[in-house]
Amino acid sequence: MSVLAALTPPFLVCAAVIAAIVAFLRHEMGRSRHDRGGDSDVNSGRRPTAGDSGAGSDADAATSARSDS
């Protein structure tokens, strides 16, 4: 009986960690269902930066090549 009393706290901690991992994974995996409908950049509401598309970096390279000559 004393062995069971000694092992109860580690079992409770283990159960809490497993429950937290399951809840986290369900939350993260559930988020991907919302992004299936379209492009996530379009739906996110953020403005694209130069690193998001190749066109911006090509234009910058052409401009810097002209200024060097």
PDB file with SEQRES, HELIX, SHEET and CRYST1 records, atoms N, CA, C and O in Angstrom:
SEQRES   1 A   69  MET SER VAL LEU ALA ALA LEU THR PRO PRO PHE LEU VAL          
SEQRES   2 A   69  CYS ALA ALA VAL ILE ALA ALA ILE VAL ALA PHE LEU ARG          
SEQRES   3 A   69  HIS GLU MET GLY ARG SER ARG HIS ASP ARG GLY GLY ASP          
SEQRES   4 A   69  SER ASP VAL ASN SER GLY ARG ARG PRO THR ALA GLY ASP          
SEQRES   5 A   69  SER GLY ALA GLY SER ASP ALA ASP ALA ALA THR SER ALA          
SEQRES   6 A   69  ARG SER ASP SER                                              
HELIX    1 AA1 SER A    2  ASP A   35  1                                  34    
HELIX    2 AA2 SER A   40  SER A   44  1                                   5    
HELIX    3 AA3 ALA A   50  ASP A   52  5                                   3    
HELIX    4 AA4 GLY A   54  ASP A   68  1                                  15    
CRYST1    1.000    1.000    1.000  90.00  90.00  90.00 P 1           1          
ATOM      1  N   MET A   1       0.813  -1.193   0.000  1.00  0.00           N  
ATOM      2  CA  MET A   1       0.000   0.000   0.000  1.00  0.00           C  
ATOM      3  C   MET A   1       0.858   1.258   0.000  1.00  0.00           C  
ATOM      4  O   MET A   1       0.498   2.253  -0.629  1.00  0.00           O  
ATOM      5  N   SER A   2       2.002   1.222   0.709  1.00  0.00           N  
ATOM      6  CA  SER A   2       2.870   2.401   0.750  1.00  0.00           C  
ATOM      7  C   SER A   2       3.514   2.668  -0.610  1.00  0.00           C  
ATOM      8  O   SER A   2       3.829   3.811  -0.941  1.00  0.00           O  
ATOM      9  N   VAL A   3       3.707   1.607  -1.395  1.00  0.00           N  
ATOM     10  CA  VAL A   3       4.258   1.779  -2.739  1.00  0.00           C  
ATOM     11  C   VAL A   3       3.267   2.552  -3.615  1.00  0.00           C  
ATOM     12  O   VAL A   3       3.662   3.431  -4.381  1.00  0.00           O  
ATOM     13  N   LEU A   4       2.007   2.223  -3.500  1.00  0.00           N  
ATOM     14  CA  LEU A   4       0.977   2.927  -4.255  1.00  0.00           C  
ATOM     15  C   LEU A   4       0.908   4.397  -3.854  1.00  0.00           C  
ATOM     16  O   LEU A   4       0.745   5.268  -4.709  1.00  0.00           O  
ATOM     17  N   ALA A   5       1.028   4.673  -2.577  1.00  0.00           N  
ATOM     18  CA  ALA A   5       1.011   6.058  -2.092  1.00  0.00           C  
ATOM     19  C   ALA A   5       2.235   6.820  -2.585  1.00  0.00           C  
ATOM     20  O   ALA A   5       2.148   8.015  -2.866  1.00  0.00           O  
ATOM     21  N   ALA A   6       3.363   6.146  -2.692  1.00  0.00           N  
ATOM     22  CA  ALA A   6       4.581   6.798  -3.171  1.00  0.00           C  
ATOM     23  C   ALA A   6       4.536   7.065  -4.670  1.00  0.00           C  
ATOM     24  O   ALA A   6       5.121   8.040  -5.140  1.00  0.00           O  
ATOM     25  N   LEU A   7       3.852   6.216  -5.420  1.00  0.00           N  
ATOM     26  CA  LEU A   7       3.811   6.363  -6.875  1.00  0.00           C  
ATOM     27  C   LEU A   7       2.646   7.221  -7.377  1.00  0.00           C  
ATOM     28  O   LEU A   7       2.605   7.558  -8.560  1.00  0.00           O  
ATOM     29  N   THR A   8       1.716   7.573  -6.521  1.00  0.00           N  
ATOM     30  CA  THR A   8       0.561   8.353  -6.957  1.00  0.00           C  
ATOM     31  C   THR A   8       0.951   9.724  -7.511  1.00  0.00           C  
ATOM     32  O   THR A   8       0.466  10.078  -8.586  1.00  0.00           O  
ATOM     33  N   PRO A   9       1.797  10.518  -6.846  1.00  0.00           N  
ATOM     34  CA  PRO A   9       2.153  11.826  -7.423  1.00  0.00           C  
ATOM     35  C   PRO A   9       2.809  11.744  -8.806  1.00  0.00           C  
ATOM     36  O   PRO A   9       2.437  12.520  -9.686  1.00  0.00           O  
ATOM     37  N   PRO A  10       3.771  10.836  -9.040  1.00  0.00           N  
ATOM     38  CA  PRO A  10       4.328  10.744 -10.392  1.00  0.00           C  
ATOM     39  C   PRO A  10       3.278  10.333 -11.446  1.00  0.00           C  
ATOM     40  O   PRO A  10       3.314  10.808 -12.581  1.00  0.00           O  
ATOM     41  N   PHE A  11       2.350   9.452 -11.057  1.00  0.00           N  
ATOM     42  CA  PHE A  11       1.291   9.068 -11.992  1.00  0.00           C  
ATOM     43  C   PHE A  11       0.396  10.250 -12.327  1.00  0.00           C  
ATOM     44  O   PHE A  11      -0.017  10.415 -13.475  1.00  0.00           O  
ATOM     45  N   LEU A  12       0.096  11.070 -11.333  1.00  0.00           N  
ATOM     46  CA  LEU A  12      -0.737  12.248 -11.581  1.00  0.00           C  
ATOM     47  C   LEU A  12      -0.029  13.257 -12.478  1.00  0.00           C  
ATOM     48  O   LEU A  12      -0.651  13.850 -13.360  1.00  0.00           O  
ATOM     49  N   VAL A  13       1.259  13.452 -12.259  1.00  0.00           N  
ATOM     50  CA  VAL A  13       2.032  14.362 -13.105  1.00  0.00           C  
ATOM     51  C   VAL A  13       2.091  13.831 -14.535  1.00  0.00           C  
ATOM     52  O   VAL A  13       1.940  14.589 -15.493  1.00  0.00           O  
ATOM     53  N   CYS A  14       2.308  12.539 -14.670  1.00  0.00           N  
ATOM     54  CA  CYS A  14       2.348  11.921 -15.998  1.00  0.00           C  
ATOM     55  C   CYS A  14       1.008  12.079 -16.709  1.00  0.00           C  
ATOM     56  O   CYS A  14       0.976  12.404 -17.896  1.00  0.00           O  
ATOM     57  N   ALA A  15      -0.080  11.857 -16.014  1.00  0.00           N  
ATOM     58  CA  ALA A  15      -1.409  12.005 -16.610  1.00  0.00           C  
ATOM     59  C   ALA A  15      -1.664  13.449 -17.014  1.00  0.00           C  
ATOM     60  O   ALA A  15      -2.261  13.702 -18.060  1.00  0.00           O  
ATOM     61  N   ALA A  16      -1.221  14.397 -16.198  1.00  0.00           N  
ATOM     62  CA  ALA A  16      -1.406  15.815 -16.530  1.00  0.00           C  
ATOM     63  C   ALA A  16      -0.591  16.207 -17.758  1.00  0.00           C  
ATOM     64  O   ALA A  16      -1.069  16.970 -18.598  1.00  0.00           O  
ATOM     65  N   VAL A  17       0.628  15.696 -17.872  1.00  0.00           N  
ATOM     66  CA  VAL A  17       1.471  15.999 -19.033  1.00  0.00           C  
ATOM     67  C   VAL A  17       0.860  15.403 -20.295  1.00  0.00           C  
ATOM     68  O   VAL A  17       0.817  16.064 -21.333  1.00  0.00           O  
ATOM     69  N   ILE A  18       0.390  14.172 -20.217  1.00  0.00           N  
ATOM     70  CA  ILE A  18      -0.239  13.540 -21.381  1.00  0.00           C  
ATOM     71  C   ILE A  18      -1.492  14.300 -21.798  1.00  0.00           C  
ATOM     72  O   ILE A  18      -1.728  14.498 -22.990  1.00  0.00           O  
ATOM     73  N   ALA A  19      -2.295  14.726 -20.828  1.00  0.00           N  
ATOM     74  CA  ALA A  19      -3.504  15.492 -21.147  1.00  0.00           C  
ATOM     75  C   ALA A  19      -3.146  16.820 -21.802  1.00  0.00           C  
ATOM     76  O   ALA A  19      -3.824  17.248 -22.736  1.00  0.00           O  
ATOM     77  N   ALA A  20      -2.098  17.475 -21.331  1.00  0.00           N  
ATOM     78  CA  ALA A  20      -1.666  18.741 -21.921  1.00  0.00           C  
ATOM     79  C   ALA A  20      -1.165  18.544 -23.350  1.00  0.00           C  
ATOM     80  O   ALA A  20      -1.453  19.358 -24.228  1.00  0.00           O  
ATOM     81  N   ILE A  21      -0.424  17.477 -23.580  1.00  0.00           N  
ATOM     82  CA  ILE A  21       0.075  17.198 -24.933  1.00  0.00           C  
ATOM     83  C   ILE A  21      -1.085  16.915 -25.879  1.00  0.00           C  
ATOM     84  O   ILE A  21      -1.097  17.408 -27.007  1.00  0.00           O  
ATOM     85  N   VAL A  22      -2.048  16.137 -25.438  1.00  0.00           N  
ATOM     86  CA  VAL A  22      -3.214  15.827 -26.270  1.00  0.00           C  
ATOM     87  C   VAL A  22      -3.991  17.105 -26.588  1.00  0.00           C  
ATOM     88  O   VAL A  22      -4.398  17.313 -27.731  1.00  0.00           O  
ATOM     89  N   ALA A  23      -4.197  17.957 -25.590  1.00  0.00           N  
ATOM     90  CA  ALA A  23      -4.928  19.205 -25.818  1.00  0.00           C  
ATOM     91  C   ALA A  23      -4.169  20.115 -26.779  1.00  0.00           C  
ATOM     92  O   ALA A  23      -4.770  20.736 -27.656  1.00  0.00           O  
ATOM     93  N   PHE A  24      -2.859  20.195 -26.617  1.00  0.00           N  
ATOM     94  CA  PHE A  24      -2.042  21.017 -27.516  1.00  0.00           C  
ATOM     95  C   PHE A  24      -2.098  20.504 -28.947  1.00  0.00           C  
ATOM     96  O   PHE A  24      -2.263  21.289 -29.882  1.00  0.00           O  
ATOM     97  N   LEU A  25      -1.961  19.196 -29.127  1.00  0.00           N  
ATOM     98  CA  LEU A  25      -1.991  18.630 -30.477  1.00  0.00           C  
ATOM     99  C   LEU A  25      -3.358  18.793 -31.122  1.00  0.00           C  
ATOM    100  O   LEU A  25      -3.444  19.069 -32.319  1.00  0.00           O  
ATOM    101  N   ARG A  26      -4.421  18.628 -30.359  1.00  0.00           N  
ATOM    102  CA  ARG A  26      -5.766  18.827 -30.915  1.00  0.00           C  
ATOM    103  C   ARG A  26      -5.954  20.277 -31.356  1.00  0.00           C  
ATOM    104  O   ARG A  26      -6.569  20.543 -32.389  1.00  0.00           O  
ATOM    105  N   HIS A  27      -5.423  21.205 -30.573  1.00  0.00           N  
ATOM    106  CA  HIS A  27      -5.525  22.621 -30.917  1.00  0.00           C  
ATOM    107  C   HIS A  27      -4.740  22.928 -32.187  1.00  0.00           C  
ATOM    108  O   HIS A  27      -5.247  23.598 -33.087  1.00  0.00           O  
ATOM    109  N   GLU A  28      -3.520  22.444 -32.260  1.00  0.00           N  
ATOM    110  CA  GLU A  28      -2.675  22.720 -33.425  1.00  0.00           C  
ATOM    111  C   GLU A  28      -3.168  22.000 -34.678  1.00  0.00           C  
ATOM    112  O   GLU A  28      -3.152  22.576 -35.766  1.00  0.00           O  
ATOM    113  N   MET A  29      -3.597  20.776 -34.542  1.00  0.00           N  
ATOM    114  CA  MET A  29      -4.084  20.037 -35.710  1.00  0.00           C  
ATOM    115  C   MET A  29      -5.433  20.586 -36.172  1.00  0.00           C  
ATOM    116  O   MET A  29      -5.741  20.532 -37.362  1.00  0.00           O  
ATOM    117  N   GLY A  30      -6.219  21.100 -35.274  1.00  0.00           N  
ATOM    118  CA  GLY A  30      -7.505  21.683 -35.633  1.00  0.00           C  
ATOM    119  C   GLY A  30      -7.346  22.973 -36.396  1.00  0.00           C  
ATOM    120  O   GLY A  30      -8.206  23.320 -37.206  1.00  0.00           O  
ATOM    121  N   ARG A  31      -6.263  23.695 -36.158  1.00  0.00           N  
ATOM    122  CA  ARG A  31      -6.015  24.948 -36.853  1.00  0.00           C  
ATOM    123  C   ARG A  31      -5.812  24.725 -38.347  1.00  0.00           C  
ATOM    124  O   ARG A  31      -6.192  25.581 -39.147  1.00  0.00           O  
ATOM    125  N   SER A  32      -5.221  23.594 -38.744  1.00  0.00           N  
ATOM    126  CA  SER A  32      -4.950  23.339 -40.156  1.00  0.00           C  
ATOM    127  C   SER A  32      -6.234  23.151 -40.951  1.00  0.00           C  
ATOM    128  O   SER A  32      -6.238  23.355 -42.165  1.00  0.00           O  
ATOM    129  N   ARG A  33      -7.318  22.767 -40.296  1.00  0.00           N  
ATOM    130  CA  ARG A  33      -8.587  22.611 -41.002  1.00  0.00           C  
ATOM    131  C   ARG A  33      -9.101  23.937 -41.531  1.00  0.00           C  
ATOM    132  O   ARG A  33      -9.774  23.969 -42.562  1.00  0.00           O  
ATOM    133  N   HIS A  34      -8.801  25.026 -40.850  1.00  0.00           N  
ATOM    134  CA  HIS A  34      -9.277  26.331 -41.286  1.00  0.00           C  
ATOM    135  C   HIS A  34      -8.486  26.841 -42.488  1.00  0.00           C  
ATOM    136  O   HIS A  34      -9.013  27.626 -43.276  1.00  0.00           O  
ATOM    137  N   ASP A  35      -7.250  26.417 -42.643  1.00  0.00           N  
ATOM    138  CA  ASP A  35      -6.406  26.895 -43.729  1.00  0.00           C  
ATOM    139  C   ASP A  35      -6.591  26.120 -45.024  1.00  0.00           C  
ATOM    140  O   ASP A  35      -6.034  26.512 -46.049  1.00  0.00           O  
ATOM    141  N   ARG A  36      -7.345  25.048 -45.010  1.00  0.00           N  
ATOM    142  CA  ARG A  36      -7.499  24.241 -46.223  1.00  0.00           C  
ATOM    143  C   ARG A  36      -8.302  24.954 -47.309  1.00  0.00           C  
ATOM    144  O   ARG A  36      -8.161  24.632 -48.489  1.00  0.00           O  
ATOM    145  N   GLY A  37      -9.130  25.905 -46.936  1.00  0.00           N  
ATOM    146  CA  GLY A  37     -10.003  26.564 -47.886  1.00  0.00           C  
ATOM    147  C   GLY A  37      -9.284  27.449 -48.882  1.00  0.00           C  
ATOM    148  O   GLY A  37      -9.808  27.680 -49.972  1.00  0.00           O  
ATOM    149  N   GLY A  38      -8.127  27.944 -48.559  1.00  0.00           N  
ATOM    150  CA  GLY A  38      -7.419  28.827 -49.480  1.00  0.00           C  
ATOM    151  C   GLY A  38      -6.024  29.130 -48.988  1.00  0.00           C  
ATOM    152  O   GLY A  38      -5.501  28.479 -48.084  1.00  0.00           O  
ATOM    153  N   ASP A  39      -5.435  30.134 -49.606  1.00  0.00           N  
ATOM    154  CA  ASP A  39      -4.086  30.532 -49.270  1.00  0.00           C  
ATOM    155  C   ASP A  39      -4.080  31.190 -47.899  1.00  0.00           C  
ATOM    156  O   ASP A  39      -4.879  32.091 -47.643  1.00  0.00           O  
ATOM    157  N   SER A  40      -3.202  30.759 -47.025  1.00  0.00           N  
ATOM    158  CA  SER A  40      -3.195  31.288 -45.662  1.00  0.00           C  
ATOM    159  C   SER A  40      -2.725  32.737 -45.636  1.00  0.00           C  
ATOM    160  O   SER A  40      -3.144  33.482 -44.750  1.00  0.00           O  
ATOM    161  N   ASP A  41      -1.858  33.180 -46.582  1.00  0.00           N  
ATOM    162  CA  ASP A  41      -1.412  34.568 -46.609  1.00  0.00           C  
ATOM    163  C   ASP A  41      -2.553  35.506 -46.960  1.00  0.00           C  
ATOM    164  O   ASP A  41      -2.627  36.621 -46.442  1.00  0.00           O  
ATOM    165  N   VAL A  42      -3.446  35.061 -47.839  1.00  0.00           N  
ATOM    166  CA  VAL A  42      -4.570  35.885 -48.228  1.00  0.00           C  
ATOM    167  C   VAL A  42      -5.527  36.045 -47.056  1.00  0.00           C  
ATOM    168  O   VAL A  42      -6.057  37.134 -46.833  1.00  0.00           O  
ATOM    169  N   ASN A  43      -5.751  34.986 -46.316  1.00  0.00           N  
ATOM    170  CA  ASN A  43      -6.714  35.008 -45.225  1.00  0.00           C  
ATOM    171  C   ASN A  43      -6.141  35.555 -43.926  1.00  0.00           C  
ATOM    172  O   ASN A  43      -6.898  35.858 -43.003  1.00  0.00           O  
ATOM    173  N   SER A  44      -4.818  35.691 -43.830  1.00  0.00           N  
ATOM    174  CA  SER A  44      -4.224  36.083 -42.560  1.00  0.00           C  
ATOM    175  C   SER A  44      -4.361  37.567 -42.287  1.00  0.00           C  
ATOM    176  O   SER A  44      -4.299  37.978 -41.128  1.00  0.00           O  
ATOM    177  N   GLY A  45      -4.547  38.393 -43.319  1.00  0.00           N  
ATOM    178  CA  GLY A  45      -4.710  39.819 -43.121  1.00  0.00           C  
ATOM    179  C   GLY A  45      -3.394  40.571 -43.013  1.00  0.00           C  
ATOM    180  O   GLY A  45      -3.404  41.785 -42.808  1.00  0.00           O  
ATOM    181  N   ARG A  46      -2.262  39.888 -43.144  1.00  0.00           N  
ATOM    182  CA  ARG A  46      -0.995  40.600 -43.062  1.00  0.00           C  
ATOM    183  C   ARG A  46      -0.543  41.012 -44.453  1.00  0.00           C  
ATOM    184  O   ARG A  46      -0.909  40.393 -45.452  1.00  0.00           O  
ATOM    185  N   ARG A  47       0.251  42.055 -44.498  1.00  0.00           N  
ATOM    186  CA  ARG A  47       0.743  42.543 -45.772  1.00  0.00           C  
ATOM    187  C   ARG A  47       1.954  41.724 -46.198  1.00  0.00           C  
ATOM    188  O   ARG A  47       2.800  41.410 -45.362  1.00  0.00           O  
ATOM    189  N   PRO A  48       2.059  41.371 -47.472  1.00  0.00           N  
ATOM    190  CA  PRO A  48       3.219  40.608 -47.925  1.00  0.00           C  
ATOM    191  C   PRO A  48       4.481  41.468 -47.891  1.00  0.00           C  
ATOM    192  O   PRO A  48       4.425  42.676 -48.118  1.00  0.00           O  
ATOM    193  N   THR A  49       5.602  40.840 -47.609  1.00  0.00           N  
ATOM    194  CA  THR A  49       6.883  41.537 -47.598  1.00  0.00           C  
ATOM    195  C   THR A  49       7.675  41.118 -48.822  1.00  0.00           C  
ATOM    196  O   THR A  49       7.244  40.250 -49.580  1.00  0.00           O  
ATOM    197  N   ALA A  50       8.819  41.726 -49.013  1.00  0.00           N  
ATOM    198  CA  ALA A  50       9.638  41.434 -50.189  1.00  0.00           C  
ATOM    199  C   ALA A  50      10.086  39.975 -50.199  1.00  0.00           C  
ATOM    200  O   ALA A  50      10.272  39.405 -51.274  1.00  0.00           O  
ATOM    201  N   GLY A  51      10.262  39.365 -49.050  1.00  0.00           N  
ATOM    202  CA  GLY A  51      10.695  37.976 -48.976  1.00  0.00           C  
ATOM    203  C   GLY A  51       9.596  36.980 -49.310  1.00  0.00           C  
ATOM    204  O   GLY A  51       9.885  35.804 -49.528  1.00  0.00           O  
ATOM    205  N   ASP A  52       8.337  37.421 -49.356  1.00  0.00           N  
ATOM    206  CA  ASP A  52       7.229  36.510 -49.627  1.00  0.00           C  
ATOM    207  C   ASP A  52       7.116  36.123 -51.089  1.00  0.00           C  
ATOM    208  O   ASP A  52       6.594  35.051 -51.394  1.00  0.00           O  
ATOM    209  N   SER A  53       7.586  36.957 -52.000  1.00  0.00           N  
ATOM    210  CA  SER A  53       7.466  36.633 -53.422  1.00  0.00           C  
ATOM    211  C   SER A  53       8.802  36.852 -54.102  1.00  0.00           C  
ATOM    212  O   SER A  53       9.606  37.669 -53.651  1.00  0.00           O  
ATOM    213  N   GLY A  54       9.042  36.137 -55.173  1.00  0.00           N  
ATOM    214  CA  GLY A  54      10.282  36.276 -55.916  1.00  0.00           C  
ATOM    215  C   GLY A  54      10.341  37.551 -56.734  1.00  0.00           C  
ATOM    216  O   GLY A  54      11.437  37.997 -57.075  1.00  0.00           O  
ATOM    217  N   ALA A  55       9.198  38.163 -57.066  1.00  0.00           N  
ATOM    218  CA  ALA A  55       9.176  39.350 -57.908  1.00  0.00           C  
ATOM    219  C   ALA A  55       9.870  40.523 -57.239  1.00  0.00           C  
ATOM    220  O   ALA A  55      10.587  41.269 -57.906  1.00  0.00           O  
ATOM    221  N   GLY A  56       9.681  40.704 -55.963  1.00  0.00           N  
ATOM    222  CA  GLY A  56      10.303  41.822 -55.266  1.00  0.00           C  
ATOM    223  C   GLY A  56      11.807  41.705 -55.232  1.00  0.00           C  
ATOM    224  O   GLY A  56      12.503  42.706 -55.405  1.00  0.00           O  
ATOM    225  N   SER A  57      12.325  40.519 -55.015  1.00  0.00           N  
ATOM    226  CA  SER A  57      13.772  40.355 -54.946  1.00  0.00           C  
ATOM    227  C   SER A  57      14.410  40.469 -56.332  1.00  0.00           C  
ATOM    228  O   SER A  57      15.539  40.948 -56.437  1.00  0.00           O  
ATOM    229  N   ASP A  58      13.727  40.047 -57.391  1.00  0.00           N  
ATOM    230  CA  ASP A  58      14.252  40.201 -58.748  1.00  0.00           C  
ATOM    231  C   ASP A  58      14.311  41.674 -59.135  1.00  0.00           C  
ATOM    232  O   ASP A  58      15.281  42.115 -59.750  1.00  0.00           O  
ATOM    233  N   ALA A  59      13.287  42.431 -58.780  1.00  0.00           N  
ATOM    234  CA  ALA A  59      13.270  43.851 -59.094  1.00  0.00           C  
ATOM    235  C   ALA A  59      14.373  44.576 -58.336  1.00  0.00           C  
ATOM    236  O   ALA A  59      15.012  45.470 -58.890  1.00  0.00           O  
ATOM    237  N   ASP A  60      14.607  44.212 -57.095  1.00  0.00           N  
ATOM    238  CA  ASP A  60      15.668  44.829 -56.314  1.00  0.00           C  
ATOM    239  C   ASP A  60      17.041  44.522 -56.903  1.00  0.00           C  
ATOM    240  O   ASP A  60      17.917  45.387 -56.921  1.00  0.00           O  
ATOM    241  N   ALA A  61      17.229  43.305 -57.381  1.00  0.00           N  
ATOM    242  CA  ALA A  61      18.505  42.911 -57.983  1.00  0.00           C  
ATOM    243  C   ALA A  61      18.749  43.685 -59.275  1.00  0.00           C  
ATOM    244  O   ALA A  61      19.875  44.109 -59.537  1.00  0.00           O  
ATOM    245  N   ALA A  62      17.708  43.874 -60.083  1.00  0.00           N  
ATOM    246  CA  ALA A  62      17.855  44.620 -61.333  1.00  0.00           C  
ATOM    247  C   ALA A  62      18.155  46.086 -61.049  1.00  0.00           C  
ATOM    248  O   ALA A  62      18.958  46.694 -61.757  1.00  0.00           O  
ATOM    249  N   THR A  63      17.542  46.658 -60.049  1.00  0.00           N  
ATOM    250  CA  THR A  63      17.781  48.058 -59.700  1.00  0.00           C  
ATOM    251  C   THR A  63      19.203  48.245 -59.196  1.00  0.00           C  
ATOM    252  O   THR A  63      19.851  49.225 -59.563  1.00  0.00           O  
ATOM    253  N   SER A  64      19.703  47.348 -58.374  1.00  0.00           N  
ATOM    254  CA  SER A  64      21.060  47.488 -57.862  1.00  0.00           C  
ATOM    255  C   SER A  64      22.090  47.258 -58.968  1.00  0.00           C  
ATOM    256  O   SER A  64      23.169  47.849 -58.927  1.00  0.00           O  
ATOM    257  N   ALA A  65      21.782  46.413 -59.952  1.00  0.00           N  
ATOM    258  CA  ALA A  65      22.701  46.194 -61.072  1.00  0.00           C  
ATOM    259  C   ALA A  65      22.803  47.432 -61.937  1.00  0.00           C  
ATOM    260  O   ALA A  65      23.881  47.738 -62.445  1.00  0.00           O  
ATOM    261  N   ARG A  66      21.697  48.157 -62.118  1.00  0.00           N  
ATOM    262  CA  ARG A  66      21.718  49.395 -62.916  1.00  0.00           C  
ATOM    263  C   ARG A  66      22.489  50.487 -62.198  1.00  0.00           C  
ATOM    264  O   ARG A  66      23.200  51.254 -62.847  1.00  0.00           O  
ATOM    265  N   SER A  67      22.376  50.582 -60.898  1.00  0.00           N  
ATOM    266  CA  SER A  67      23.036  51.652 -60.160  1.00  0.00           C  
ATOM    267  C   SER A  67      24.547  51.422 -60.093  1.00  0.00           C  
ATOM    268  O   SER A  67      25.298  52.381 -59.918  1.00  0.00           O  
ATOM    269  N   ASP A  68      25.011  50.180 -60.227  1.00  0.00           N  
ATOM    270  CA  ASP A  68      26.440  49.899 -60.189  1.00  0.00           C  
ATOM    271  C   ASP A  68      27.152  50.316 -61.482  1.00  0.00           C  
ATOM    272  O   ASP A  68      28.343  50.625 -61.454  1.00  0.00           O  
ATOM    273  N   SER A  69      26.436  50.329 -62.615  1.00  0.00           N  
ATOM    274  CA  SER A  69      27.104  50.633 -63.882  1.00  0.00           C  
ATOM    275  C   SER A  69      27.061  52.076 -64.279  1.00  0.00           C  
ATOM    276  O   SER A  69      27.591  52.444 -65.327  1.00  0.00           O  
TER     277      SER A  69                                                      
END                                                                             
